Amino acid sequence: MAEQPWKNSKHATEAAAARQTEDDTTVLGYQISDNIRDMKAWQVHAWGEPDTMRFEDVPAPVPGAGQVLIRNRAVSLNFFDILQVQGKYQVKPPFPFSPGAEVAGTVDAVGAGVTHVRPGDAVVSTPMVNGLAEFSCAKAHTVYPIARGMSFAEGAALPIVYQTSFFALRDRGDLQPGEWLVVHAGASGVGMAAIQLGRAWGARVIATAGSEEKLAFARAQGAEIAVSYNDAAWVDQVKQITGQGADVIYDPVGGDVFDLSSKCIAPFGRLLVVGFASGRIPSIAANRILLKNMSVVGVLWGNHVMAHPEYAAATHAELCRMYEAGQIRPVVARSYALQDAVAGMADLASRRVMGKVVVELP
């Protein structure tokens, strides 16, 4: 049998130590260690701000058929986690729940029918909820091996922003080598991922951001040019740099940024609608689309992988290859202990963070 590359990662020794022991007890047919019957978790009991969450002792989950129990070592925070706590996100889990959509750690137990991972394996996963806890239970098809040499913090920071940007640029935007790519919010998690992927695929990348510090961060990720979108003159800068406008524009901001993007896109350009961080959902006159011979393309990675679960696994494998080749690397700007997760959410909400915010567990 072919050797599994993640077995040689720096987590191998630690992962092996986490395997089930002879003292394990059996619960519903699955092996669960005696010492994990209870765990610490952030719990949402009612809609509110993150500081209304409770840090509680709760029973550890038990994996059912087709599920994997993960001992979390890192949990990535996303802006939609805050919206979920507030009750403003489209997905509203039943109370109580823990926010946290992407984790990395070691497999603690598996349910019936799970064969691609086993206890002790170092993995990343997108359970989409209940991540801010010592243990998370995830569907088996959302659990993947961690890349060789990747830290748990990087592993937790990888799935959503890189998969979203991969789907946007390759599958929805059809980005080609040599094309001009504009990445808005270049210091955000998705912006960071889009810059790195675009550069790896041979595009010429222009990034936008709102401060000199964030512009410098975007350049460090591989942007050839970085311009401030606080001044509407960025539109003219893009036109001047590219000659006829950008071939692909990656927009997670919406609002005025979207409106102005339609003025600096090249003929046959693709304007990718990734999100609306500005808070305003824009609209566009159909005649502008006609006159510019442009495409306005929606990017909703989550719905796509729900309909095509095999897509996420294949994309993860390619992202791991790119990481191991040095083409991409998630930047973890700040990390927090589990008990300090609310502070991490506050930093995320204030837009003070560049790259990703991660909660790390021992």
N, C-alpha and C positions, 0 to 999 in steps of 0.2 A: 504494500500500500504506500502511496506517495506520502512523504513527510509533510505535515501541516506546518506552514511557515510560522504561524503565530506561536507554535510550541517552542521556538527558539528565541522568542522575545525576552526582554529583560524581566518580564513578569513570570517567567516559567517557574522559577523556584518558589516564588510567593504563591502562585496559582496552585502548584502541587500541594503546598502546605494547607491550602484551604479545602482540599478534597474531603469528602465524608469520611468519618472515622468509624471504628467498630462500635462506638458507644451511641451511634445515631439511633433514633427511634423512627418508626414508620407511622406516617399520618396519611390516611386515605390512599395507601399504597405507594407513597413517595417518601424518599428519605429526607428527614428534616432533623437537623442537629438540636440536641436538647437546649443549647445555649442561645437559640434564636427564637424562642417562642414569643418573646416580646421584643419590640424595637422602638427606637426614637423616630418620630416623624412629625413634620409640620402638617397640621390639619386645618382645613377650612370648614367651619360649621355654619357660616352664613356669608352672604356676599358682603364685601367690604374691602378696605385697603390691606396690603400685605401685613401691616403691623397688627391687624386683628386676628391673624392666624395664631393657633396654639401649638406649642412644642410639647408633644405628649408621648406617653408610653402607650403603644397600641400592639395588638397581636400581629406577629409577622405573617405575611401571606403564605399560603400553601399552593404550590403549582398544580393545576389540574391537567388534564390531558392536553397535549399540544402547547404547554406553557413551560417557561423557564424562570426559576427563582434566582435573582442576581444579588449578590452581596455588593452593594454600591461602594465604589471608591471615589467616584466623581459624578456630579450632576451638573449639567449645563443649564444656565438660566436664559430664558428668552423673553422678549417683551410681551408676547402673548400669554406668558404665565401670569403676569400682572393683570391683564385683561380677564383671564379666567378666574382669578381670585375676586375680581370686582363684579363678576357676572356679566361682563361686556363681550365675552368671546362667544363665537358661534357654537362651540361645544361646551355644554354645561353638565359636568358630572354630578351625580347625586351626592348629597352630603352624608358623612364627612368625606373629604378627599384631600389628597396632597397635590399641589402643582408639581411640575417637573416632567418634561417630555422626553429627555434624552439622558442616558446614563452610561457609565462604564464601570466595570468591576469584574468579579469572578463568578462563575456559575456555582451556585450552592446546591441546587437540586433541579431535576427535570421531571416533567410529567410524562405520562405514557405517550409513546409514539415519537418522542424527541430523540433523534439520533445524530444530528449534525454538531451538537456540542455536548459536553459532559461535565460533571462537577470538577471544578478547578480550572477550567478554561478561562482565559482572559477575553472578555467580550465587550462590545458596545451594543446599545439597544435604544429603540425609540418606543417606550411604552406609552408615550403621549400624555400620561397622567400618573400621579402617585410616585413620582421620582424623588421628591425631597424627603427621603427616608433612608434608613440603614439598609433596607432590602426593598427590591421591586420585583413584581411578577410581570412578565412580558410574554406576549404570544411568540411562539418559537420562530415564526418567519420574520420577526423584527429583531432577532438577535444574531449578531455577526461577529466573527473573530476580529480582534484588534490587530492593527497593522504591526509588522515587525518594528520594534524600537519605539513605538508610540507610547507616550505616558497615558495614564488613565485620564488626566485632565484634558489632554489633547483629544483622546478618544471620545469623551463626552461632548467636546466642542465640535466634533466633526459632522455628525449625521445631517442635521436639518439644514444648516446654512450651506454646506457644500453640496448636498443632494439638490436643494432648491436651485442653487446657481448652476449646477451641472445640467439639470433639466431645462432651465431657462435658456442657457447659452447654446447647448448642443442640440436639444430636441425641439425647442420652441423658436429659438433665434437663428439656428443654422449658421452659427458663427464660423467664418472661414479664416484661414491663415492670411495675414496681411490686411485684414479689414480693420477699420477704426471702431473701437468699442468705447462707449462712454458708460462709466459706472457711477451712478449717483450714490451718495452716502458711503463713500469709499472707505470710511473708518468703521463702519458698522460690521456686524458679523457676516451678513450676506454680502456686503460690499467687499470686505476682505476676501471672501471666497471667490467672488466673481472676478476680482482683479487677478488673483493667483491663477485661476483656471484660464482666463482669457490670455494671460501672458504665456502659460504653458502650451496653449493651443496655437500660438503664433500670431495673435491679434496685437494691434497697437492700442494701448490702453490709455484713455484719459479718465482721470477720476475727479469727482467733485466732492467737496466737504465744506464744513462751516467754520473752520478755524485753522490757523497755521499749524498747530500741533496735529490736527487730524489730516491735513494735507500731507505733512511729513510722513505720517503713518501710512497713508495710501501709497506714497512713493516707495516706501520700504517694502510694500507688498508686491511691487512690480509695475506700478503705474508709470508710464513714460512721462506723462505730464499730469499735474494736479492743479485744479483751479477752484476758486471759491464760488459757491452758488449763492452767497449772500448778496452778490452784485449781479444784476441781470446781464451784465456785459459778458458773462461766461458764454452766452449764446454766440456772440460774435467771435469770441476766442476759439470756440469749437469750429466754427466755419472757417476761420483763418488757418487754423492748424491742419484741418482735414482737406481743405480745398472745396469740397462740395457737401460737407456734412458727415455725420457719423453713420456708419453702416448698421450698427446695432447700439441701442440705448437701453441700459438696464436700470429700471426705475422702481425702487422700493419706497419712494417718498410720496409721489402723487402731488396733488395741489398745484401750486405755481410751477414747480419743477417739471411736472408733466406737461403743462401748458407750453412752457418755453422749449421743452425738448422737441416738440413737434415743429419748431421753427429752425432747428439745426440738424435735421435728419436728412440723410442723402436719399436721392431717388432709389426706390426699391429697398429702403431701409426698414428695419424692424424695431418698433418701439415696444419693449417688453414691460408689461404691467405686472409688477411683482408684489406691490403693497402700497399702503397709504399712511406711512409714518407721519406725514404732515398733519393728518387728521381730516383733510378734505379730499373727498372722492371727486376727481375731475371729470369733465366730459370734453368731447372733441367734435367739431363740425365735420360732417361727412365729406364736405367738399374739400377740406384740407387733405384728407386721406386720398381723395381722388386726384387732386392736383399734384400732390407730392409723389404719387405712385408708391405710397408707403403702406406698411402693415402695422396695425396695432394688435399685439398678441398677448393674450392672457396667460399667466403662469400660476397654476395652482397645483404644486407638487403633491400636497397631501391627498387630494382627491384622486390624482393619477395613480399613486401607489396603493390606494385602497382598491381601485379597480384592477390594478396590475401589480400584485405584491412581489412578483418576481423581479420587477424593475429595480426596486430598492436594493435587493441583494446583488444584482449584477453591477449596479452603480457603485455600491460600497466596495466591491472587489476592485473596480477600476480606480477608485479614490485611494484605496490602500496601495495599489501599485504606484500611483503618482506620488504618494507620500514617501514610500520607500525609495523612489527615484529622486527625491528631493525637489519635486516640482510644486508641491503644496505643503503648507504647514500651518495648522490652526494656531493663532496667537491668543493665548490666555492672558488677558490684561490684568485681571484681578481674580483672586481666589479667596474663599471664605470657609470657615468651619460650618458644619451643618447647623449649629445653634445660632449662627450669625447670618443665616440666609436672608433674613429680612433686610439687613443692611446691603446685601448684594442687590436685592431687588430695587432698593432705593437708589443706588448708584445707576442701575440700568434705566430706571424711570427718568432720572435727571439728565440722561444723555451724556454723562461724564465719562463713559467707558468707551475705549477703542478695542475692537476685536471682541472677544468673548469673556463672559463672567462665569466662573465655575465654583461650585461648592465641592470641597474635597473632604473625604472621610478617611479615617485611619484604617 
